[in-house]
Amino acid sequence: MERKECRLILLAGKKHSGKTTFVQRVIEKLTRENFKIAGLLAPSVYEGAFLLGYNLVNIDNGKRVKFARRRKPEEPFQFSSKGWRFGQAILNNRKTRKSDLVIIDEFGPIELAGGGWRKDVDLLLSSTNCIILLVVRKEIVSKVKRLYKKYEPAELAAKRNDSINKCLQILNGRKKIKDKQMVNEKIAKRLGRFVKRGQISCRQCFKIAGESKVNLKSIGDACNKMKIKIRSCQLGCFK
């Protein structure tokens, strides 16, 4: 059975293992390859050796806000309502929705319970063509996979160089599909200009193939899909 196009990547690593730092390396590599990256980073904030909390960073422009803080190691983190609004505004931004890759750092127990970034991730998956990368802790990867099983998420290990290359492969694969779709849309539009009563001449098909820089088979396939009959076929090119 053919695997679906990859829409969801889970970048997994242990707690406090440097996942966010690794994601920054992923962003640098993919940006150099001219991919549009958007989303959120959640870098740790330390006071000496004490993990004080987390900030949120807009990947697109570097803006940051305070997100989570605690006063003592035994206390739970208190999340800022301003931070939640900041993140939600980014994930629902039109520019983000048109990106090649949207990163959410991180997707954890709050999201599994239906809170946090859960609704924003669900909306991105259901209403855009973006590839989504969720940074997750290793111990909850199986639960996130079950949650999004219909998307057949790819699991990559944080801090491994081959994970960066695999991200690049997934994005390149998506780019090829998008490029093909754009070509098909252009072909369909050009065919539509010459069609009369459901027919088009072979000569016009040759012209469209030249203008679109595609082979004759692509034109023939488009005509079949659009149920257009090719008349006066030269040398049997469109059988």
DRENVO-983741 format. One line per 2 residues: number of its first residue (from 1); their letters; for each residue x, z, y of N, C-alpha, C. Coordinates in Angstrom, 1 decimal. Atoms other than C-alpha are relative to their C-alpha. Example, Ala and Ser with C-alpha at 12.3 -4.5 7.8 and 13.67 -1.06 7.14 Angstrom:
BEGIN
1) AS) 0.9 0.0 -1.2 12.3 7.8 -4.5 0.9 0.0 1.2 | -0.9 0.0 -1.1 13.7 7.1 -1.1 -0.8 0.8 1.1
REM end
This chain:
BEGIN
1) ME) 0.8 0.0 -1.2 0.0 0.0 0.0 0.9 0.0 1.3 | -0.8 0.1 -1.2 1.4 -1.0 3.4 -0.2 1.2 0.9
3) RK) 0.1 -1.2 -0.9 2.2 1.9 5.7 -0.5 -0.4 1.4 | 0.5 0.3 -1.3 0.4 2.0 9.0 1.1 0.1 1.0
5) EC) -0.9 -0.1 -1.1 2.2 1.5 12.2 0.2 1.5 0.4 | -0.3 -1.4 -0.3 3.9 4.8 13.2 -0.5 0.3 1.4
7) RL) 0.5 -0.4 -1.3 2.0 6.5 16.1 0.4 1.4 0.3 | -0.2 -1.4 -0.2 3.1 10.1 15.6 1.3 0.4 -0.7
9) IL) -1.3 -0.5 0.5 6.6 11.6 15.1 0.0 1.5 0.2 | -0.2 -1.5 -0.1 7.2 15.3 14.3 1.5 0.2 -0.1
11) LA) -1.4 -0.3 0.0 10.7 16.4 15.3 0.1 1.5 -0.3 | 0.1 -1.4 0.5 11.2 19.6 13.3 1.4 0.7 0.0
13) GK) -1.2 -0.8 0.0 13.7 22.4 13.6 -0.3 1.5 -0.1 | 0.2 -1.4 0.0 14.1 26.1 13.2 -0.2 0.6 1.4
15) KH) 0.2 -0.7 -1.3 13.1 28.6 15.9 1.3 0.2 0.7 | -1.2 -0.2 -0.8 15.7 28.7 18.7 1.2 -0.7 -0.5
17) SG) -1.1 0.7 0.6 17.8 26.1 17.0 0.5 -1.1 0.9 | -0.5 1.0 -0.9 18.3 23.9 20.1 -0.8 -1.3 -0.1
19) KT) 0.8 1.2 0.1 15.4 21.5 19.6 -0.2 -0.7 1.3 | 0.2 0.6 -1.3 14.8 21.0 23.3 1.2 -0.7 0.5
21) TF) -1.3 0.6 -0.3 18.5 20.3 23.9 0.1 -1.4 -0.7 | -0.1 1.2 0.8 18.3 17.7 21.1 -0.9 -1.1 0.6
23) VQ) 1.0 0.9 -0.5 15.2 16.1 22.6 0.5 -0.7 1.3 | -0.6 0.6 -1.2 17.1 15.6 25.9 1.0 -1.1 -0.4
25) RV) -0.8 1.0 0.5 19.6 13.6 23.9 -0.8 -1.3 -0.4 | 0.9 1.1 0.4 16.8 11.5 22.4 -0.5 -0.8 1.3
27) IE) 0.5 0.6 -1.3 15.4 10.9 26.0 1.1 -0.9 0.6 | -1.2 0.7 -0.6 18.9 9.8 27.3 0.2 -1.3 -0.8
29) KL) -0.2 1.2 0.8 19.3 7.3 24.4 -1.1 -1.0 0.2 | 1.1 0.9 -0.1 15.9 5.8 24.6 -0.2 -0.6 1.4
31) TR) 0.0 0.5 -1.4 16.0 5.5 28.4 1.0 -1.1 0.2 | -1.1 1.0 -0.2 19.3 3.6 28.2 -0.5 -1.3 -0.7
33) EN) 0.5 1.2 0.6 17.4 1.2 25.9 -1.3 -0.6 0.7 | 1.1 0.5 -0.9 14.8 0.7 28.7 -1.4 0.3 -0.5
35) FK) 1.3 -0.4 0.4 11.9 2.5 27.0 -0.5 1.0 1.1 | 0.6 -0.9 -1.0 9.5 4.4 29.3 -0.4 1.3 -0.8
37) IA) 0.2 -1.3 0.6 9.5 8.1 28.3 -0.7 0.9 1.0 | 0.8 -1.0 -0.8 7.0 10.7 29.6 -0.3 1.2 -0.8
39) GL) 0.4 -1.2 0.7 5.7 14.1 28.7 0.7 1.3 0.5 | -0.4 -1.3 -0.4 6.9 17.7 28.8 1.2 0.6 -0.9
41) LA) -1.0 -0.8 0.6 10.0 19.7 28.0 -0.2 1.5 0.3 | 0.2 -1.5 -0.2 9.9 23.5 27.6 1.4 0.7 -0.3
43) PS) -1.3 -0.6 0.2 13.5 24.7 28.1 -0.1 1.6 0.1 | 0.0 -1.5 0.0 14.2 28.4 27.4 0.7 0.5 1.2
45) VY) -0.6 -0.7 -1.2 15.0 30.8 30.2 0.5 1.4 -0.5 | -0.7 -1.2 0.5 17.5 33.6 29.3 0.4 0.9 1.2
47) EG) -0.6 -1.0 -0.9 18.5 36.8 31.1 1.1 0.7 -0.8 | -1.0 -0.5 0.9 21.8 37.5 29.5 -0.3 -0.6 -1.4
49) AF) 0.4 0.5 1.3 21.1 37.3 25.8 -1.5 0.1 -0.3 | 1.5 -0.2 0.2 17.4 38.1 26.3 -0.8 -1.2 0.3
51) LL) 0.9 1.1 -0.3 14.9 35.3 26.0 -1.1 0.5 0.9 | 1.0 -0.5 -1.0 12.9 35.9 29.1 -1.3 -0.9 -0.1
53) GY) 1.1 0.8 0.0 10.6 32.9 28.7 0.3 -1.5 -0.1 | -0.1 1.4 0.0 10.1 29.2 29.1 -0.5 -0.6 1.3
55) NL) 0.5 0.8 -1.1 9.7 26.7 31.9 -0.6 -1.3 -0.5 | 0.5 1.4 0.4 7.9 23.3 31.8 0.7 -1.0 1.0
57) VN) -0.7 1.0 -0.8 9.7 20.2 33.0 -0.8 -1.4 -0.3 | 0.5 1.4 0.0 8.1 16.8 33.8 1.1 -0.9 -0.4
59) ID) -1.1 0.9 0.4 10.2 14.3 31.9 0.2 -1.1 1.0 | 0.0 1.2 -0.9 9.3 11.5 34.3 0.8 0.3 1.3
61) NG) -0.7 -0.3 -1.3 10.6 13.2 37.5 0.8 1.2 0.1 | -0.8 -1.2 0.0 12.3 16.4 36.6 -0.6 1.2 0.6
63) KR) 0.6 -1.2 -0.7 9.9 18.7 38.4 -0.3 1.1 -1.1 | 0.2 -1.1 0.9 9.5 22.1 36.8 -0.8 1.1 0.6
65) VK) 0.8 -1.2 -0.4 7.3 25.2 36.9 0.3 1.1 -1.0 | 0.0 -1.2 0.9 7.4 28.7 35.4 -1.2 -0.1 -1.0
67) FA) 1.1 0.1 0.9 5.4 28.7 32.2 -0.3 1.2 -0.8 | 0.2 -1.2 0.8 5.9 31.7 30.0 1.0 1.1 0.3
69) RR) -1.0 -1.1 -0.3 7.5 35.1 30.7 -0.4 1.3 -0.8 | 0.3 -1.4 0.6 7.8 38.6 29.1 1.1 0.9 0.6
71) RK) -0.9 -1.0 -0.6 9.5 41.8 30.3 0.9 0.6 -1.1 | -0.8 -0.7 1.0 10.7 43.2 26.9 -0.1 -0.9 -1.3
73) PE) 0.0 0.8 1.3 11.6 41.6 23.5 -1.2 0.2 -0.9 | 1.1 -0.3 0.8 8.8 43.3 21.8 -1.4 -0.4 0.5
75) EP) 1.2 0.4 -0.6 6.2 42.0 24.2 -0.3 -1.4 -0.3 | 0.4 1.4 0.2 4.2 38.8 23.7 0.2 -0.8 1.3
77) FQ) -0.1 0.8 -1.2 4.7 35.9 26.2 -1.3 -0.1 0.7 | 1.2 0.2 -0.9 2.3 35.7 29.1 0.1 -1.4 0.6
79) FS) -0.1 1.4 -0.5 1.5 32.1 30.0 -0.7 -0.2 1.3 | 0.5 0.2 -1.4 0.9 30.9 33.5 -1.1 -1.1 0.0
81) SK) 1.1 1.0 -0.1 -2.4 29.1 34.3 0.5 -1.2 0.8 | -0.5 1.2 -0.8 -0.5 27.0 36.8 0.8 -0.9 -0.9
83) GW) -0.8 0.7 0.9 1.9 26.0 34.0 -0.9 -0.9 -0.9 | 1.0 0.8 0.8 -1.1 24.9 31.8 -0.5 -1.2 0.8
85) RF) 0.6 1.0 -0.9 -2.6 22.9 34.7 1.1 -1.1 0.2 | -1.2 0.9 -0.2 0.9 21.3 35.4 0.1 -0.9 -1.2
87) GQ) -0.2 0.8 1.2 1.2 20.2 31.8 -1.1 -1.0 -0.3 | 1.2 0.8 0.3 -2.3 18.9 31.4 -0.1 -1.2 1.0
89) AI) 0.0 1.1 -1.0 -2.0 16.9 34.6 1.0 -1.1 -0.4 | -1.0 1.0 0.4 1.1 15.2 33.3 -0.5 -0.8 -1.2
91) LN) 0.4 0.7 1.3 -0.3 14.4 29.8 -1.2 -0.9 0.3 | 1.2 0.9 -0.3 -3.5 12.9 31.4 0.3 -1.0 1.2
93) NR) -0.4 1.0 -1.1 -1.6 10.9 34.1 0.0 -1.4 -0.5 | 0.1 1.4 0.4 -2.1 7.2 34.0 1.4 -0.6 -0.3
95) KT) -1.3 0.4 0.3 1.6 6.6 34.1 0.5 0.4 -1.4 | -0.3 -0.5 1.3 2.1 8.8 31.1 -0.7 -0.8 -1.1
97) RK) 0.7 0.7 1.0 -0.6 7.0 29.2 0.4 -1.4 -0.3 | -0.6 1.3 0.2 1.2 3.7 29.7 1.4 0.0 -0.5
99) SD) -1.4 -0.1 0.4 4.5 5.0 28.5 0.2 -0.5 -1.5 | -0.3 0.4 1.3 6.2 3.9 25.3 0.0 1.2 -1.0
101) LV) -0.1 -1.3 0.8 6.8 7.5 24.1 -0.4 1.1 0.9 | 0.4 -1.2 -0.7 5.1 10.7 25.1 0.5 1.2 -0.8
103) II) -0.6 -1.1 0.7 7.0 13.9 24.2 -0.7 1.3 0.4 | 0.6 -1.3 -0.3 5.3 17.3 23.9 0.9 1.1 -0.7
105) DE) -0.9 -1.0 0.5 7.7 20.2 23.5 -0.5 1.4 0.5 | 0.2 0.3 1.4 6.4 22.1 21.7 -1.4 0.1 -0.4
107) FG) 1.4 -0.1 0.6 3.3 21.9 19.5 0.1 1.1 -1.1 | -0.1 -1.2 0.9 2.8 25.3 17.8 -1.3 0.6 -0.5
109) PI) 1.1 -0.7 0.5 0.4 27.9 16.5 -1.2 -0.1 0.9 | 1.1 0.1 -1.0 -1.7 27.8 19.7 -0.7 -1.3 -0.2
111) EL) 0.6 1.3 0.2 -2.3 24.1 19.2 -0.7 -0.1 -1.3 | 0.7 0.0 1.3 -3.1 24.5 15.5 -1.3 0.7 0.0
113) AG) 1.3 -0.7 -0.1 -5.8 26.9 16.5 -1.0 -0.6 1.0 | 0.9 0.7 -0.8 -7.3 24.4 18.9 0.3 0.1 1.5
115) GG) -0.3 -0.2 -1.4 -5.7 25.5 22.2 1.2 -0.7 0.5 | -1.3 0.6 -0.5 -2.7 24.6 24.3 -0.2 -1.5 0.3
117) WR) 0.0 1.4 -0.2 -2.0 20.9 24.3 -0.8 -0.8 -1.0 | 0.7 0.7 1.2 -4.2 20.1 21.3 -0.9 -1.1 0.5
119) KD) 1.0 1.0 -0.5 -7.0 18.3 23.2 0.7 -1.2 0.7 | -0.8 1.0 -0.7 -4.4 16.4 25.3 0.7 -1.0 -1.0
121) VD) -0.7 0.8 1.1 -2.5 15.2 22.1 -1.1 -0.8 -0.7 | 1.1 0.7 0.7 -5.8 14.3 20.4 -0.5 -1.2 0.8
123) LL) 0.5 1.1 -0.9 -6.9 12.2 23.4 1.0 -1.1 0.1 | -1.1 1.0 0.0 -3.5 10.4 23.6 0.0 -0.8 -1.2
125) LS) 0.0 0.7 1.2 -3.7 9.5 20.0 -1.2 -0.9 -0.2 | 1.3 0.7 0.2 -7.3 8.3 20.1 -0.2 -1.1 1.0
127) ST) 0.4 0.9 -1.1 -7.3 6.4 23.4 1.2 -0.8 0.6 | -1.1 0.8 -0.5 -3.8 5.0 24.0 0.8 -0.6 -1.2
129) NC) -0.9 0.6 1.0 -1.2 3.0 22.2 1.4 0.6 0.0 | -1.3 -0.7 -0.1 1.7 5.4 23.0 0.4 0.5 -1.4
131) II) -0.6 -0.8 1.1 3.9 6.8 20.3 0.1 1.4 0.5 | 0.0 -1.4 -0.4 3.6 10.6 20.4 1.1 0.7 -0.8
133) LL) -1.0 -0.9 0.7 6.6 12.9 19.6 -0.3 1.4 0.3 | 0.3 -1.4 -0.1 5.7 16.5 18.9 1.2 0.8 -0.5
135) VV) -1.1 -0.9 0.5 8.5 19.1 18.7 -0.7 1.2 -0.6 | 0.7 -1.1 0.8 7.5 21.6 16.0 1.0 0.8 -0.7
137) RK) -0.9 -0.9 0.8 9.0 24.5 14.2 -0.1 -0.4 -1.4 | 0.0 0.4 1.4 10.0 23.8 10.7 -1.1 0.6 -0.9
139) EI) 0.9 -0.7 0.9 7.7 26.4 9.2 -1.5 -0.4 0.1 | 1.4 0.4 -0.1 4.5 24.8 10.5 -0.1 -1.6 -0.1
141) VS) 0.0 1.4 0.1 5.4 21.1 9.9 -1.1 -0.4 -1.0 | 1.0 0.4 1.0 3.1 20.9 6.8 -1.4 0.2 0.5
143) KV) 1.3 -0.2 -0.6 0.2 22.3 8.7 -0.3 -1.1 1.1 | 0.2 1.0 -1.0 0.7 19.8 11.6 -0.3 -1.4 -0.8
145) KR) 0.2 1.2 0.8 0.9 17.0 9.0 -1.4 -0.1 -0.6 | 1.4 0.0 0.5 -2.4 18.0 7.4 -1.0 -0.2 1.1
147) LY) 0.9 0.1 -1.1 -4.0 18.2 10.8 -0.1 -1.5 0.4 | -0.1 1.4 -0.5 -2.9 14.6 11.7 0.3 -1.0 -1.2
149) KK) -0.4 0.8 1.2 -2.8 13.1 8.2 -0.4 -1.4 0.1 | 0.4 1.4 -0.1 -4.7 10.0 9.1 1.0 -0.9 0.8
151) YE) -1.0 0.8 -0.7 -1.8 9.0 11.4 1.3 -0.1 -0.7 | -1.2 0.0 0.9 0.7 9.5 8.6 1.3 0.3 0.8
153) PA) -1.2 -0.3 -0.9 3.3 11.2 10.9 1.3 0.0 -0.7 | -1.4 0.0 0.5 7.0 10.6 10.5 0.6 1.3 0.3
155) EL) -0.7 -1.3 -0.2 9.0 13.8 10.1 1.5 -0.3 0.2 | -1.4 0.1 -0.2 12.5 13.8 11.6 0.6 1.4 0.3
157) AA) -0.7 -1.3 -0.2 15.1 16.6 11.7 0.7 0.1 1.3 | -0.7 -0.2 -1.2 16.2 17.9 15.0 1.5 0.3 -0.2
159) KR) -1.5 -0.2 0.0 20.0 17.9 15.7 0.7 -0.9 -1.0 | -0.7 1.0 0.8 20.7 15.0 13.4 0.0 -1.3 0.7
161) ND) -0.1 1.2 -0.7 22.0 11.8 14.9 -0.8 -1.1 -0.5 | 0.8 1.1 0.6 20.1 9.6 12.5 -1.4 0.1 0.4
163) SI) 1.4 -0.1 -0.5 16.9 11.0 13.9 -0.2 -0.7 1.3 | 0.1 0.8 -1.3 17.7 9.5 17.3 -0.1 -1.5 -0.4
165) NK) 0.0 1.4 0.4 18.3 6.1 15.6 -1.4 -0.3 -0.6 | 1.3 0.3 0.5 15.0 6.4 13.7 -1.1 0.0 1.0
167) CL) 1.0 0.1 -1.1 13.1 7.1 16.9 0.2 -1.4 0.7 | -0.2 1.3 -0.6 14.7 4.0 18.3 -0.6 -1.1 -0.9
169) QI) 0.6 1.0 0.9 13.7 2.0 15.2 -1.5 -0.1 0.1 | 1.4 -0.1 -0.1 10.1 3.2 15.5 -0.5 -0.7 1.3
171) LN) 0.4 0.6 -1.3 9.9 2.2 19.2 0.3 -1.5 0.0 | -0.2 1.5 0.0 11.5 -1.2 18.6 -1.0 -0.7 -0.8
173) GR) 1.0 0.5 0.9 9.0 -1.8 15.8 -1.3 -0.2 0.8 | 1.2 0.1 -0.8 6.2 -1.0 18.2 0.1 -1.0 1.1
175) KK) -0.2 1.0 -1.0 7.7 -3.2 20.9 -0.3 -1.4 -0.5 | 0.2 1.3 0.6 7.7 -6.2 18.6 -1.5 -0.3 -0.2
177) IK) 1.4 0.1 0.2 4.0 -5.6 17.8 -0.7 -0.3 1.3 | 0.6 0.2 -1.3 3.1 -5.4 21.5 0.3 -1.4 0.5
179) DK) -0.4 1.3 -0.5 5.1 -8.5 22.3 -0.8 -1.1 -0.7 | 0.8 1.0 0.8 3.3 -10.4 19.5 -1.4 0.0 0.5
181) QM) 1.4 -0.1 -0.5 -0.1 -9.2 20.8 -0.1 -0.7 1.4 | 0.0 0.7 -1.3 0.8 -10.4 24.3 0.1 -1.5 -0.1
183) VN) -0.1 1.4 0.3 1.8 -13.8 23.0 -1.3 -0.5 -0.5 | 1.3 0.5 0.6 -1.4 -14.1 21.0 -1.1 0.0 1.1
185) EK) 1.0 0.0 -1.1 -3.5 -13.2 24.1 0.2 -1.2 0.9 | -0.3 1.1 -0.8 -1.7 -15.8 26.1 -0.4 -1.3 -0.6
187) IA) 0.4 1.2 0.7 -2.3 -18.5 23.4 -1.5 -0.1 0.0 | 1.5 0.1 0.1 -6.0 -17.6 23.1 -0.5 -0.4 1.4
189) KR) 0.4 0.4 -1.3 -6.3 -17.9 26.9 0.2 -1.4 0.3 | -0.4 1.4 -0.2 -4.6 -21.3 27.0 -0.9 -0.9 -0.8
191) LG) 0.8 0.8 0.9 -6.6 -22.6 24.0 -1.4 0.0 0.7 | 1.3 0.0 -0.6 -9.8 -21.5 25.8 -0.2 -0.9 1.1
193) RF) 0.1 0.9 -1.2 -9.1 -23.7 28.8 -0.3 -1.4 -0.5 | 0.1 1.3 0.5 -9.0 -26.8 26.6 -1.2 -0.3 -1.0
195) VK) 1.1 0.1 1.0 -11.8 -26.1 24.1 -1.2 -0.6 0.5 | 1.3 0.6 -0.4 -14.9 -28.3 24.3 -0.8 -0.1 -1.3
197) RG) 0.9 0.0 1.2 -17.8 -27.7 21.9 0.7 0.4 -1.3 | -0.6 -0.6 1.2 -15.6 -25.7 19.6 1.2 -0.8 -0.5
199) QI) -1.1 0.9 0.5 -12.9 -28.4 19.4 1.1 -0.1 1.0 | -1.1 0.2 -0.9 -9.5 -29.1 20.8 0.9 -1.1 -0.6
201) SC) -0.8 1.1 0.6 -7.2 -32.1 20.4 1.4 0.5 -0.4 | -1.4 -0.4 0.5 -3.9 -32.0 18.5 1.0 -0.1 1.1
203) RQ) -0.9 0.2 -1.1 -2.1 -33.3 21.5 0.1 1.2 0.9 | 0.1 -1.2 -0.9 -3.3 -30.3 23.6 0.7 1.2 -0.7
205) CF) -0.6 -1.0 0.7 -2.2 -28.0 20.8 1.6 0.0 0.1 | -1.4 0.2 -0.1 1.3 -29.4 20.9 0.5 0.5 1.4
207) KI) -0.4 -0.4 -1.4 1.4 -28.9 24.7 0.0 1.5 0.1 | 0.1 -1.4 -0.1 0.2 -25.3 24.4 1.2 0.7 -0.8
209) AG) -1.1 -0.6 0.8 2.9 -24.6 21.7 1.3 -0.1 0.8 | -1.2 0.1 -0.8 5.6 -25.9 24.0 0.0 0.9 1.2
211) ES) 0.1 -0.9 -1.1 4.3 -23.9 27.0 0.2 1.4 -0.4 | 0.0 -1.4 0.5 4.0 -20.7 25.0 1.3 0.3 -0.8
213) KV) -1.2 -0.1 0.7 7.3 -21.3 23.2 -0.2 0.7 -1.4 | 0.3 -0.4 1.3 5.8 -20.7 19.8 -0.1 -1.2 -1.0
215) NL) 0.1 1.1 0.9 5.6 -22.8 16.6 -1.4 -0.4 -0.2 | 1.3 0.5 0.2 2.7 -24.9 15.6 -0.9 0.8 -0.9
217) KS) 0.8 -0.9 0.8 1.7 -22.5 12.9 -0.8 1.1 0.7 | 0.6 -1.1 -0.8 1.0 -19.8 15.5 -1.3 -0.6 0.7
219) IG) 1.1 0.7 -0.6 -1.3 -22.3 17.3 -1.1 -0.2 -1.0 | 1.0 0.2 1.0 -3.0 -23.2 14.1 -0.7 1.3 -0.5
221) DA) 0.6 -1.3 0.4 -3.5 -19.6 13.1 -1.0 0.5 1.1 | 0.9 -0.4 -1.1 -5.0 -18.8 16.5 -1.3 -0.8 0.0
223) CN) 1.2 0.9 0.1 -7.4 -21.8 16.2 -0.9 0.5 -1.1 | 0.8 -0.4 1.1 -8.5 -20.6 12.8 -0.7 1.3 0.3
225) KM) 0.6 -1.3 -0.4 -9.1 -17.0 14.1 -1.1 -0.2 1.0 | 1.0 0.3 -1.1 -11.1 -18.4 17.1 -1.0 -1.0 -0.5
227) KI) 0.9 1.0 0.6 -12.9 -20.9 14.8 -0.1 -1.2 0.9 | -0.1 1.2 -0.7 -11.7 -23.8 16.8 0.5 -1.2 -0.9
229) KI) -0.3 1.1 0.8 -11.6 -27.2 15.1 1.0 -0.9 0.8 | -1.0 0.9 -0.6 -8.5 -29.4 15.8 -0.3 -1.4 -0.4
231) RS) 0.3 1.4 0.3 -9.3 -33.1 16.1 1.2 -0.9 0.3 | -1.1 1.1 -0.1 -7.1 -36.2 15.9 1.3 0.6 -0.3
233) CQ) -1.3 -0.7 0.3 -4.4 -34.2 14.1 1.1 -1.0 -0.3 | -1.1 0.9 0.2 -1.0 -35.9 14.2 0.8 0.4 -1.2
235) LG) -0.9 -0.2 1.2 0.9 -36.2 10.9 -0.4 1.2 -0.8 | 0.5 -1.1 0.8 -1.2 -33.5 9.4 0.6 1.3 0.3
237) CF) -0.7 -1.3 -0.4 0.5 -30.7 11.4 -0.9 1.2 -0.1 | 1.0 -1.1 0.0 -2.7 -28.6 11.5 -1.0 -0.2 -1.2
239) K) 0.9 0.1 1.1 -4.1 -28.6 8.0 -0.6 1.4 -0.4
REM end
